[in-house]
Amino acid sequence: VTEVKKEMDTNALRGAIVAKGMTQKEVAEHLGIAPKTLTLKLKRGVFGTDEARKLTVLLDIKSPSQIFFGN
């Protein structure tokens, strides 16, 4: 799995989670990772490409490049 390591907008991702009415725990379950792992990934701003793809679909993110690759 290739890692996405450019400047990620984790606040926008957190906002997308809230906008979808989900908790971080629910998102972690959909990704198949522990909630603590999701918290660490959000803190570091590092998600694999498969995870980014799953998050885009799960959270119905319209402009994933703005979140996962910053400006």
Biotite code that builds the C-alpha atoms (Angstrom):
import biotite.structure as struc

atoms = struc.array([
    struc.Atom([0.000, 0.000, 0.000], chain_id="A", res_id=1, res_name="VAL", atom_name="CA", element="C"),
    struc.Atom([1.436, 3.344, -1.024], chain_id="A", res_id=2, res_name="THR", atom_name="CA", element="C"),
    struc.Atom([1.329, 6.041, 1.629], chain_id="A", res_id=3, res_name="GLU", atom_name="CA", element="C"),
    struc.Atom([-0.146, 9.475, 0.936], chain_id="A", res_id=4, res_name="VAL", atom_name="CA", element="C"),
    struc.Atom([2.352, 11.846, 2.538], chain_id="A", res_id=5, res_name="LYS", atom_name="CA", element="C"),
    struc.Atom([1.703, 15.346, 1.224], chain_id="A", res_id=6, res_name="LYS", atom_name="CA", element="C"),
    struc.Atom([0.257, 17.995, 3.494], chain_id="A", res_id=7, res_name="GLU", atom_name="CA", element="C"),
    struc.Atom([-3.119, 16.618, 4.401], chain_id="A", res_id=8, res_name="MET", atom_name="CA", element="C"),
    struc.Atom([-5.997, 18.745, 5.683], chain_id="A", res_id=9, res_name="ASP", atom_name="CA", element="C"),
    struc.Atom([-6.927, 16.627, 8.694], chain_id="A", res_id=10, res_name="THR", atom_name="CA", element="C"),
    struc.Atom([-9.340, 19.288, 9.962], chain_id="A", res_id=11, res_name="ASN", atom_name="CA", element="C"),
    struc.Atom([-11.306, 19.027, 6.712], chain_id="A", res_id=12, res_name="ALA", atom_name="CA", element="C"),
    struc.Atom([-11.350, 15.242, 7.065], chain_id="A", res_id=13, res_name="LEU", atom_name="CA", element="C"),
    struc.Atom([-12.606, 15.517, 10.640], chain_id="A", res_id=14, res_name="ARG", atom_name="CA", element="C"),
    struc.Atom([-15.251, 17.952, 9.380], chain_id="A", res_id=15, res_name="GLY", atom_name="CA", element="C"),
    struc.Atom([-16.328, 15.461, 6.708], chain_id="A", res_id=16, res_name="ALA", atom_name="CA", element="C"),
    struc.Atom([-16.722, 12.798, 9.407], chain_id="A", res_id=17, res_name="ILE", atom_name="CA", element="C"),
    struc.Atom([-18.913, 15.116, 11.484], chain_id="A", res_id=18, res_name="VAL", atom_name="CA", element="C"),
    struc.Atom([-20.884, 16.293, 8.422], chain_id="A", res_id=19, res_name="ALA", atom_name="CA", element="C"),
    struc.Atom([-21.697, 12.661, 7.623], chain_id="A", res_id=20, res_name="LYS", atom_name="CA", element="C"),
    struc.Atom([-22.974, 12.230, 11.204], chain_id="A", res_id=21, res_name="GLY", atom_name="CA", element="C"),
    struc.Atom([-20.363, 9.592, 12.015], chain_id="A", res_id=22, res_name="MET", atom_name="CA", element="C"),
    struc.Atom([-17.973, 9.105, 14.882], chain_id="A", res_id=23, res_name="THR", atom_name="CA", element="C"),
    struc.Atom([-14.270, 8.402, 14.483], chain_id="A", res_id=24, res_name="GLN", atom_name="CA", element="C"),
    struc.Atom([-14.958, 4.987, 16.012], chain_id="A", res_id=25, res_name="LYS", atom_name="CA", element="C"),
    struc.Atom([-17.493, 4.197, 13.264], chain_id="A", res_id=26, res_name="GLU", atom_name="CA", element="C"),
    struc.Atom([-15.081, 5.367, 10.568], chain_id="A", res_id=27, res_name="VAL", atom_name="CA", element="C"),
    struc.Atom([-12.302, 3.219, 12.048], chain_id="A", res_id=28, res_name="ALA", atom_name="CA", element="C"),
    struc.Atom([-14.621, 0.184, 11.970], chain_id="A", res_id=29, res_name="GLU", atom_name="CA", element="C"),
    struc.Atom([-15.376, 0.806, 8.272], chain_id="A", res_id=30, res_name="HIS", atom_name="CA", element="C"),
    struc.Atom([-11.638, 0.993, 7.563], chain_id="A", res_id=31, res_name="LEU", atom_name="CA", element="C"),
    struc.Atom([-10.985, -2.164, 9.574], chain_id="A", res_id=32, res_name="GLY", atom_name="CA", element="C"),
    struc.Atom([-8.609, -0.432, 11.983], chain_id="A", res_id=33, res_name="ILE", atom_name="CA", element="C"),
    struc.Atom([-8.692, 0.330, 15.692], chain_id="A", res_id=34, res_name="ALA", atom_name="CA", element="C"),
    struc.Atom([-10.085, 3.731, 16.736], chain_id="A", res_id=35, res_name="PRO", atom_name="CA", element="C"),
    struc.Atom([-6.701, 4.556, 18.308], chain_id="A", res_id=36, res_name="LYS", atom_name="CA", element="C"),
    struc.Atom([-5.010, 3.824, 14.969], chain_id="A", res_id=37, res_name="THR", atom_name="CA", element="C"),
    struc.Atom([-7.391, 6.241, 13.211], chain_id="A", res_id=38, res_name="LEU", atom_name="CA", element="C"),
    struc.Atom([-6.628, 8.887, 15.817], chain_id="A", res_id=39, res_name="THR", atom_name="CA", element="C"),
    struc.Atom([-2.890, 8.452, 15.211], chain_id="A", res_id=40, res_name="LEU", atom_name="CA", element="C"),
    struc.Atom([-3.356, 8.585, 11.430], chain_id="A", res_id=41, res_name="LYS", atom_name="CA", element="C"),
    struc.Atom([-5.356, 11.810, 11.781], chain_id="A", res_id=42, res_name="LEU", atom_name="CA", element="C"),
    struc.Atom([-2.716, 13.268, 14.089], chain_id="A", res_id=43, res_name="LYS", atom_name="CA", element="C"),
    struc.Atom([0.107, 12.407, 11.666], chain_id="A", res_id=44, res_name="ARG", atom_name="CA", element="C"),
    struc.Atom([-1.898, 13.132, 8.518], chain_id="A", res_id=45, res_name="GLY", atom_name="CA", element="C"),
    struc.Atom([-0.811, 9.864, 6.891], chain_id="A", res_id=46, res_name="VAL", atom_name="CA", element="C"),
    struc.Atom([-3.245, 7.493, 5.179], chain_id="A", res_id=47, res_name="PHE", atom_name="CA", element="C"),
    struc.Atom([-2.590, 4.777, 2.638], chain_id="A", res_id=48, res_name="GLY", atom_name="CA", element="C"),
    struc.Atom([-4.116, 5.205, -0.799], chain_id="A", res_id=49, res_name="THR", atom_name="CA", element="C"),
    struc.Atom([-6.610, 2.401, -0.142], chain_id="A", res_id=50, res_name="ASP", atom_name="CA", element="C"),
    struc.Atom([-7.711, 4.108, 3.074], chain_id="A", res_id=51, res_name="GLU", atom_name="CA", element="C"),
    struc.Atom([-8.017, 7.468, 1.321], chain_id="A", res_id=52, res_name="ALA", atom_name="CA", element="C"),
    struc.Atom([-10.174, 5.846, -1.362], chain_id="A", res_id=53, res_name="ARG", atom_name="CA", element="C"),
    struc.Atom([-12.413, 4.179, 1.244], chain_id="A", res_id=54, res_name="LYS", atom_name="CA", element="C"),
    struc.Atom([-12.758, 7.446, 3.175], chain_id="A", res_id=55, res_name="LEU", atom_name="CA", element="C"),
    struc.Atom([-13.683, 9.324, -0.007], chain_id="A", res_id=56, res_name="THR", atom_name="CA", element="C"),
    struc.Atom([-16.522, 6.894, -0.721], chain_id="A", res_id=57, res_name="VAL", atom_name="CA", element="C"),
    struc.Atom([-17.649, 6.447, 2.894], chain_id="A", res_id=58, res_name="LEU", atom_name="CA", element="C"),
    struc.Atom([-17.782, 10.170, 3.641], chain_id="A", res_id=59, res_name="LEU", atom_name="CA", element="C"),
    struc.Atom([-18.947, 11.194, 0.148], chain_id="A", res_id=60, res_name="ASP", atom_name="CA", element="C"),
    struc.Atom([-16.003, 13.579, -0.222], chain_id="A", res_id=61, res_name="ILE", atom_name="CA", element="C"),
    struc.Atom([-16.447, 15.599, -3.426], chain_id="A", res_id=62, res_name="LYS", atom_name="CA", element="C"),
    struc.Atom([-12.873, 16.956, -3.681], chain_id="A", res_id=63, res_name="SER", atom_name="CA", element="C"),
    struc.Atom([-10.592, 14.353, -2.125], chain_id="A", res_id=64, res_name="PRO", atom_name="CA", element="C"),
    struc.Atom([-7.418, 15.924, -3.511], chain_id="A", res_id=65, res_name="SER", atom_name="CA", element="C"),
    struc.Atom([-8.037, 19.064, -1.415], chain_id="A", res_id=66, res_name="GLN", atom_name="CA", element="C"),
    struc.Atom([-8.169, 16.969, 1.749], chain_id="A", res_id=67, res_name="ILE", atom_name="CA", element="C"),
    struc.Atom([-5.543, 14.345, 1.043], chain_id="A", res_id=68, res_name="PHE", atom_name="CA", element="C"),
    struc.Atom([-3.051, 16.526, -0.841], chain_id="A", res_id=69, res_name="PHE", atom_name="CA", element="C"),
    struc.Atom([-3.676, 19.960, 0.690], chain_id="A", res_id=70, res_name="GLY", atom_name="CA", element="C"),
    struc.Atom([-3.458, 23.112, -1.388], chain_id="A", res_id=71, res_name="ASN", atom_name="CA", element="C"),
])
